[in-house]
Amino acid sequence: MEITGRIALVTGGGTGIGRAACIALAKRGATVIVNYSRSQAEAEETAAHIVREGGEAIVARADVSRDEEVRSMVRSIVESYGAVDLLVNNASITKHIPMDDLESVAEEVWDELFAVNVSGMFACARAVAPFMKQSRRGAIVNVGSIAGLTGVGSSLPYAVSKAAVHGLTKSWRGR
């Protein structure tokens, strides 16, 4: 897919894999929207890095686990840029809990990881889909984890949430 001049939204774009995706997309000519929820300084630095390198980038705050914040962010991007052509669904959180310590997996931890890691991806994809359908172009990349395949990782809820991401992605493929 040619991405020069395309609008790319990267959730969790200020750090780690999201930051790397933002920089790579900008190098290929995309205008990058660096989404963050808590990592404002890192998101601003990612965008500044892209601009210093001659690319185009802005930051956009939205908690992906909150549907209305996601919809508002996407509406704002479309109002400003006319489209969202690429979505990199990268935002993710974890809690480090030994895999065999089931009692430490509080309901709040389970719910928070699923809200961000799974429901957040769904909310972002649902928000951009109408605009992609309207323009008859677009791509969505969901960032999973080997933990979703192996069942091993930083915690049981993280591994299970990433397995759900893989299921969500398979269910969407070709739609």
C-alpha positions in Angstrom: 0.0 0.0 0.0 1.4 3.4 -1.0 1.2 5.6 2.1 2.7 8.9 0.9 0.2 11.6 1.8 -2.0 9.2 3.8 -3.2 9.9 7.3 -2.0 7.3 9.9 -3.4 7.0 13.4 -1.1 5.1 15.8 -2.6 4.4 19.2 -0.1 4.3 22.0 2.2 6.0 19.6 4.5 7.7 22.1 6.5 4.7 23.4 7.9 1.3 22.3 6.4 -0.4 19.3 3.9 2.5 18.8 6.8 5.0 18.6 8.7 2.8 16.1 5.5 2.5 14.0 5.0 6.3 14.0 8.6 6.9 12.9 8.5 4.2 10.2 5.2 5.5 8.8 6.5 9.1 8.7 9.6 8.0 6.9 7.4 6.5 4.2 5.5 9.8 3.8 2.4 9.4 6.0 1.1 12.2 8.2 1.1 10.6 11.6 -1.3 11.1 14.5 0.4 10.0 17.6 -2.2 9.0 20.1 -1.6 8.8 23.8 -3.6 8.4 27.0 -1.0 8.9 29.8 2.3 9.4 28.0 1.9 13.0 26.8 5.6 13.9 27.0 6.6 10.8 25.1 4.0 11.3 22.4 5.0 15.0 22.0 8.7 13.9 21.7 7.7 11.3 19.1 5.9 13.9 17.0 8.7 16.4 17.5 11.2 13.8 16.3 9.1 13.2 13.2 8.9 16.9 12.4 12.6 17.4 13.0 13.2 14.7 10.4 11.0 16.5 7.9 7.8 14.6 8.4 4.3 15.6 9.5 2.9 14.6 12.9 0.6 15.8 15.7 -0.5 14.3 19.0 -4.0 13.4 20.0 -5.1 12.4 23.5 -7.8 9.8 23.9 -8.2 6.8 26.2 -8.9 4.0 23.8 -11.0 2.2 26.5 -13.5 5.1 26.3 -15.6 4.9 23.2 -16.7 8.5 23.2 -13.1 9.7 23.5 -12.1 7.5 20.6 -15.0 8.7 18.4 -14.2 12.4 19.3 -10.5 11.9 18.4 -11.4 10.3 15.0 -13.9 13.0 14.2 -11.3 15.6 14.9 -8.8 13.9 12.7 -11.2 13.6 9.8 -12.3 17.3 10.3 -8.7 18.4 10.1 -7.3 16.0 7.5 -10.3 14.6 5.6 -9.6 11.0 6.4 -8.0 8.3 8.5 -6.3 6.0 6.0 -4.3 3.8 8.4 -4.9 2.7 11.9 -2.2 1.0 13.9 -4.1 -0.4 16.9 -1.1 -0.6 19.3 -2.3 0.8 22.6 -1.9 -1.8 25.3 -1.2 -2.2 29.0 -0.1 -5.0 31.3 0.2 -5.8 35.0 3.1 -8.0 36.1 1.6 -10.9 38.1 3.0 -14.4 38.3 1.1 -16.6 35.9 0.2 -19.1 38.7 -0.9 -16.4 41.2 -4.6 -16.4 40.3 -5.6 -14.7 43.5 -3.6 -11.6 42.6 -5.7 -11.2 39.4 -8.2 -8.8 40.8 -11.4 -8.2 38.8 -10.3 -4.5 38.3 -7.0 -5.7 36.7 -8.8 -8.1 34.4 -11.3 -5.5 33.4 -8.8 -2.8 32.8 -6.5 -5.0 30.6 -9.5 -6.1 28.5 -10.9 -2.6 28.2 -7.6 -1.2 26.8 -6.2 -4.2 25.0 -9.3 -5.6 23.4 -12.3 -3.3 23.6 -10.0 -0.3 22.8 -9.0 -2.0 19.5 -12.6 -2.6 18.7 -13.6 1.0 19.5 -10.8 2.4 17.3 -11.6 0.1 14.4 -15.3 0.8 14.6 -14.6 4.6 14.7 -12.4 4.7 11.6 -14.3 2.0 9.6 -17.0 4.3 8.2 -14.4 6.8 6.9 -12.4 4.0 5.3 -15.5 2.5 3.7 -16.5 5.9 2.4 -13.1 6.5 0.8 -12.9 2.9 -0.3 -9.4 2.6 1.1 -7.7 2.0 4.3 -5.9 -0.6 6.5 -6.1 -1.6 10.1 -3.1 -3.3 11.8 -3.8 -4.8 15.3 -0.7 -5.3 17.3 -0.9 -8.6 19.2 1.8 -10.4 21.2 3.5 -13.8 21.2 1.8 -14.1 24.7 -1.5 -14.5 22.9 -0.2 -17.5 21.1 1.9 -19.1 23.9 -0.2 -18.3 26.9 2.9 -17.0 28.6 3.7 -13.4 29.4 3.6 -10.8 32.1 0.3 -12.0 33.5 -2.6 -14.3 32.8 -5.0 -11.4 31.9 -2.4 -10.0 29.5 -1.9 -13.3 27.7 -5.6 -13.9 27.4 -6.3 -10.3 26.2 -3.7 -10.8 23.5 -5.3 -14.1 22.5 -8.5 -12.2 22.2 -6.8 -9.6 19.9 -5.7 -12.4 17.6 -9.3 -13.7 17.5 -10.6 -10.2 16.9 -8.2 -9.8 14.0 -9.0 -13.2 12.4 -12.7 -12.4 12.7 -12.2 -9.0 10.8 -9.9 -10.3 8.1 -11.4 -9.7 4.7 -14.3 -7.6 6.0 
